[in-house]
Every structure is written in structure tokens, then in C-alpha cells.
């Protein structure tokens, strides 16, 4: 039996910290050591993005995240278009040893509205 992506996302959300956009914005405002990662594809970010976000497509995350963050305690907020890729990415970063990772599990339009 083939396991659907939705099962992987549900498993990831059990081990990562999931936030809505308002809670993520509030948490971001409390930190001086923050990275916002956008794990969407470049063509998605070309349409609209958060000004302060770093774009690392989910398929390149493990190879590129250390170029931007080497401190495992840095607050990392991850978003995508709808929460699925962000959840998977947050779980992966947790596996890599990052300890303060949160997935924003809302649609990008809601995230953009909260952060702008």
C-alpha cells in the first residue's frame, strides 16, 4: 500500500510545533534571533513573499539551511502555501538538531496578512 503525503504531514505535525499566523507573528516579535523560512518553490515566491523570509525550497532544505542558520536554538518559523511542506520541513529540521522550530500551518494569504 502506498502511503499518501497527508499521512506524512500528520506524522510531522505530531513532532513539530504548529502555529497559526497570528501566534507566529507574536512569537517573532518576541525574538531577536529569528529566521523565517519560506519553503515554497521560487516561482511561488516570485508572485508574493514575506519581505523578511529566506526562500529555501523544501527539496533543498537539508543542504542549504546551514548557510543561514548554524545555531540550533535560533527561532525558526517555517511557512509554505498551506502548511504541509512547512510541517514536513519543521520535522526535518528538528531531526537535524534544531530545537526552536515552528511550522505556520495556514494559507500563505493569511500569513502575509498577519506579517505585513
C-alpha positions as CSV (number, residue, x, y, z in Angstrom):
1,X,0.0,0.0,0.0
2,X,1.3,3.4,-0.9
3,X,1.3,5.9,1.9
4,X,-0.2,9.3,1.0
5,X,1.5,12.6,1.6
6,X,-1.2,13.6,4.1
7,X,-0.1,10.7,6.4
8,X,3.5,12.1,6.4
9,X,2.2,15.6,7.2
10,X,0.1,14.3,10.1
11,X,3.1,12.5,11.5
12,X,5.3,15.6,11.1
13,X,2.7,17.8,12.9
14,X,2.9,15.4,15.9
15,X,6.6,16.2,16.4
16,X,6.8,19.9,15.3
17,X,5.3,23.0,16.8
18,X,2.5,24.2,14.7
19,X,1.2,27.8,14.9
20,X,-1.3,29.9,13.2
21,X,-0.2,33.2,11.6
22,X,-1.2,35.4,14.4
23,X,0.7,33.3,17.0
24,X,3.7,33.1,14.7
25,X,3.8,36.9,14.3
26,X,3.5,37.4,18.1
27,X,6.4,34.9,18.7
28,X,8.5,36.6,16.0
29,X,8.0,39.9,17.8
30,X,9.5,38.4,21.0
31,X,12.7,37.2,19.4
32,X,16.0,38.9,18.5
33,X,17.3,35.7,17.0
34,X,14.8,34.8,14.3
35,X,14.8,33.3,10.8
36,X,11.7,33.0,8.7
37,X,12.0,30.2,6.1
38,X,9.8,30.1,3.0
39,X,9.9,26.5,1.7
40,X,7.8,27.2,-1.4
41,X,9.3,26.9,-4.9
42,X,10.9,30.0,-6.4
43,X,8.1,30.6,-8.9
44,X,5.6,30.8,-5.9
45,X,7.8,33.4,-4.1
46,X,8.0,35.4,-7.4
47,X,4.3,36.0,-7.1
48,X,4.3,37.1,-3.4
49,X,6.6,36.7,-0.4
50,X,7.2,37.9,3.1
51,X,9.9,40.6,3.0
52,X,11.9,39.2,5.8
53,X,11.7,35.5,4.7
54,X,14.5,33.4,3.2
55,X,13.4,31.1,0.4
56,X,14.8,27.6,0.5
57,X,12.6,25.2,-1.4
58,X,11.7,22.2,0.6
59,X,13.7,19.9,-1.7
60,X,16.9,21.8,-0.9
61,X,16.4,22.5,2.8
62,X,18.8,20.0,4.3
63,X,21.6,21.1,2.0
64,X,21.1,24.9,2.4
65,X,19.7,25.7,5.8
66,X,23.1,25.7,7.5
67,X,24.2,28.5,5.1
68,X,21.6,30.7,7.0
69,X,21.5,29.2,10.5
70,X,24.1,27.3,12.5
71,X,22.7,28.0,16.0
72,X,20.4,25.1,17.0
73,X,18.5,27.5,19.3
74,X,17.6,30.1,16.7
75,X,13.9,30.7,16.4
76,X,12.9,29.3,13.0
77,X,9.4,29.9,11.6
78,X,8.7,28.0,8.5
79,X,5.9,28.6,6.1
80,X,4.7,27.4,2.7
81,X,1.5,27.8,0.7
82,X,-0.8,25.8,3.0
83,X,1.1,24.3,5.9
84,X,2.0,20.8,4.6
85,X,5.5,21.5,3.3
86,X,6.2,23.7,6.3
87,X,5.3,20.9,8.7
88,X,7.5,18.4,6.9
89,X,10.3,20.9,6.8
90,X,9.9,21.7,10.5
91,X,10.1,18.0,11.4
92,X,13.2,17.6,9.3
93,X,14.9,20.5,11.0
94,X,14.0,19.0,14.3
95,X,15.6,15.7,13.2
96,X,18.7,17.7,12.2
97,X,19.1,19.1,15.7
98,X,17.3,22.5,15.5
99,X,15.4,23.0,18.8
100,X,13.3,26.0,18.3
101,X,11.4,25.3,15.0
102,X,7.8,26.1,14.3
103,X,5.6,25.5,11.3
104,X,3.0,28.1,10.3
105,X,0.1,25.9,9.2
106,X,-2.1,28.4,7.5
107,X,-2.6,29.5,3.9
108,X,0.0,31.9,2.6
109,X,-2.5,34.8,2.1
110,X,-3.3,34.6,5.9
111,X,0.4,34.5,6.8
112,X,1.1,37.5,4.6
113,X,-1.8,39.5,6.1
114,X,-0.6,38.8,9.6
115,X,3.0,39.7,8.9
116,X,2.5,42.8,6.7
